[in-house]
Amino acid sequence: MRLALFGHGAMGRLVEARARDAGDEIGLVVTSRDAARAGAEIAGDLRGHDAAIDFSVAPAVPRNVEACARANVPLVEGTTGWSARAEDVRRVVADHDGALVFGANFSVGVQIFYRVVARAAGLFAAVEGYEPFVEEAHHSRKRDAPSGTALVLRDIVAARLGDKAISVASTRAGHIPGTHRVGFDSAADQITLTHAARSREGFAAGALLAARWVQGRRGVYEFSEVFDEIVAGGKKE
């Protein structure tokens, strides 16, 4: 693939390295130096790319989506913290007949974790006395808190326990790649489920997987759909 990247921080550089390892070409890198450029202008540079991958900052997401939609380049959106603009983003993609894959977390392991937590919450829904909670920890440079993954986990548990209020706690310190913990606490005992990322490699691999999957597609997809179709035994690419 010929790829464009939005953002060239730790995640952007890792995606670039893994893409080159796979034989892909990086044709364009858009960074904070391009912050003043409009989406229509960037669209001109994007044309001819097979896909774009965004690990930049939340305020830049609507512009990046617009640029890719105008250029007819599918976008893998790995940035979080832009949910308030989700309807605007969907409308732009629809207006230009574009393609977007987004997700709170592009790790395949986290996708499995979501499904483990859903099953556990379903079991706890059948008993009394357990109170759920979510905890997450990330490096000090992560701007959004709680993380998008923690909010997804909260919603997964709430949907199976009658939409009850669930405490979500966040920590930002050091260089933690990402740890998410879901617990069920009672007077008698506590059960916890934990996903701990050892590095950002899983996120980069998932983003590149999504970039290949979205080729030739139109519309807005959540990364769980990519997981279900490719990894969980659906359509093989």
C-alpha positions in Angstrom: 0.0 0.0 0.0 0.9 3.6 -0.4 0.0 5.2 2.9 -0.4 8.7 4.3 0.1 9.3 8.0 -1.5 12.0 10.2 0.7 12.5 13.2 4.3 11.6 13.6 4.7 11.0 17.4 5.4 7.7 19.0 2.5 5.9 17.4 3.0 7.5 14.0 6.6 6.6 13.9 5.8 3.0 14.9 3.2 2.7 12.2 5.6 4.0 9.7 8.3 1.5 10.7 5.9 -1.5 10.7 4.4 -0.4 7.3 7.9 -0.2 5.8 8.7 -3.7 7.3 5.6 -5.0 5.4 6.8 -3.5 2.1 4.4 -0.5 2.2 5.3 3.0 1.1 4.8 6.1 3.1 3.9 8.8 0.6 2.8 11.7 2.9 3.2 12.6 6.6 1.0 15.4 8.0 2.2 16.8 11.3 1.5 19.7 13.7 3.5 21.9 11.3 0.5 21.6 9.0 -2.1 22.6 11.6 -3.1 25.8 9.7 -3.8 23.9 6.4 -7.4 23.3 5.5 -8.8 19.9 4.7 -9.4 20.8 1.0 -5.7 21.8 0.7 -4.4 18.6 2.3 -6.8 16.5 0.1 -4.7 17.5 -3.0 -1.6 15.9 -1.4 -3.6 12.8 -0.4 -4.8 11.8 -3.8 -3.2 8.6 -5.1 -2.7 7.0 -1.7 -4.4 3.7 -0.8 -5.2 4.6 2.8 -4.4 7.1 5.5 -3.8 6.3 9.2 -4.4 9.0 11.9 -2.7 9.0 15.3 -2.6 12.8 15.8 -4.8 14.9 18.2 -8.5 15.0 18.7 -9.0 18.6 17.4 -7.5 17.7 14.1 -9.7 14.7 13.4 -12.6 16.5 11.6 -10.2 18.2 9.3 -8.3 15.0 8.6 -11.5 13.1 7.9 -12.6 15.8 5.5 -9.3 15.8 3.7 -9.4 12.0 3.2 -13.1 12.0 2.2 -12.5 14.7 -0.4 -9.5 12.8 -1.8 -11.3 9.5 -1.9 -8.7 7.9 0.5 -10.0 5.6 3.2 -9.0 6.6 6.7 -8.1 4.6 9.7 -8.8 6.8 12.7 -6.8 5.8 15.8 -7.1 9.1 17.6 -9.5 9.3 20.5 -11.3 12.1 22.4 -13.4 13.4 19.4 -16.7 11.6 20.1 -18.5 15.0 20.5 -17.9 15.5 16.8 -18.9 12.0 15.8 -22.1 13.0 13.9 -20.2 15.7 12.0 -17.6 13.1 11.0 -20.1 10.6 9.8 -21.9 13.2 7.8 -18.7 14.3 6.0 -17.9 10.7 5.1 -21.4 10.1 3.8 -21.5 13.3 1.8 -18.3 12.3 0.0 -19.0 8.6 -0.2 -15.8 8.0 1.7 -14.6 5.2 4.0 -13.6 5.4 7.7 -12.5 2.8 10.3 -12.4 4.1 13.8 -11.9 2.6 17.2 -11.1 3.4 20.8 -8.3 0.8 20.6 -6.8 -1.0 17.6 -5.2 -3.8 19.6 -6.5 -7.3 18.7 -5.9 -8.3 22.3 -8.2 -5.5 23.5 -10.9 -6.7 21.1 -10.7 -10.1 22.7 -10.8 -8.4 26.1 -14.0 -6.6 25.2 -15.7 -9.9 24.5 -14.3 -11.5 27.7 -15.7 -8.6 29.8 -19.1 -8.8 28.0 -19.4 -12.5 28.9 -18.3 -11.8 32.5 -20.8 -9.0 32.9 -23.5 -11.2 31.6 -22.7 -13.7 34.3 -22.7 -11.1 37.1 -26.1 -9.8 35.9 -27.6 -13.0 37.2 -26.4 -12.6 40.8 -26.8 -10.0 43.5 -24.2 -8.1 45.5 -21.5 -7.3 43.0 -20.6 -3.7 42.1 -18.6 -3.1 38.9 -15.8 -0.6 38.4 -13.3 0.3 35.7 -9.7 1.5 36.1 -7.2 2.6 33.5 -3.6 3.8 33.4 -1.6 5.4 30.6 1.6 7.4 30.1 1.6 11.1 31.2 1.4 12.4 27.6 -2.0 10.9 26.9 -4.4 13.8 26.9 -7.9 12.3 27.2 -9.1 10.8 30.4 -10.8 8.4 30.8 -9.4 6.6 27.8 -11.7 5.7 25.0 -11.1 2.0 25.8 -12.2 2.6 29.4 -15.4 4.2 28.2 -16.1 1.3 25.9 -15.6 -1.1 28.7 -17.9 0.9 31.0 -20.6 0.8 28.3 -20.2 -3.0 27.7 -20.7 -3.7 31.4 -23.5 -1.2 31.8 -25.4 -2.7 28.9 -25.5 -6.0 30.7 -26.2 -4.7 34.2 -29.1 -2.5 33.4 -27.2 0.7 32.6 -26.3 1.2 36.2 -23.7 3.9 37.1 -20.2 2.5 36.9 -17.1 4.2 38.5 -14.2 4.9 36.0 -10.8 5.9 37.5 -7.8 7.2 35.4 -4.1 7.4 36.1 -1.6 9.4 33.9 2.0 8.7 34.8 5.4 7.9 33.4 5.5 5.7 30.2 2.6 3.2 30.8 1.5 2.0 27.3 -2.0 1.2 28.6 -3.6 -0.9 31.3 -7.3 -1.5 31.7 -8.9 -3.3 34.6 -12.6 -4.3 35.1 -13.6 -5.4 38.5 -16.7 -6.8 40.2 -16.6 -6.2 44.0 -18.8 -7.7 46.8 -18.6 -8.1 50.5 -17.4 -11.6 50.1 -14.8 -11.3 47.3 -13.6 -9.3 44.3 -13.0 -10.6 40.7 -10.9 -8.6 38.3 -10.1 -8.9 34.6 -7.0 -7.0 33.3 -5.5 -6.2 29.9 -2.0 -4.7 30.1 -0.3 -3.6 26.9 3.4 -4.2 26.9 4.1 -1.9 24.0 2.3 0.0 21.2 3.1 -2.7 18.7 -0.4 -4.2 18.9 -2.0 -0.8 18.1 0.2 -0.4 15.0 -0.5 -3.9 13.8 -4.3 -3.4 14.2 -4.2 -0.1 12.3 -2.4 -1.6 9.4 -4.8 -4.5 9.4 -7.7 -2.1 9.2 -6.0 -0.2 6.4 -5.9 -3.3 4.3 -9.4 -4.4 5.2 -11.0 -1.1 4.3 -9.7 -1.1 0.7 -12.6 -0.9 -1.8 -15.2 -0.3 1.0 -17.5 2.7 1.6 -19.0 3.9 4.8 -18.1 4.2 8.5 -16.9 1.1 10.4 -15.9 0.4 14.0 -12.7 -1.6 14.4 -14.7 -4.4 16.1 -16.3 -5.1 12.7 -12.8 -5.6 11.2 -12.0 -7.9 14.1 -15.2 -9.9 13.7 -14.8 -10.3 9.9 -11.1 -11.1 9.7 -9.8 -12.3 13.0 -12.8 -14.0 14.5 -13.3 -16.3 11.5 -15.3 -14.3 9.0 -14.1 -13.2 5.6 -10.4 -13.9 5.0 -8.4 -11.3 3.2 
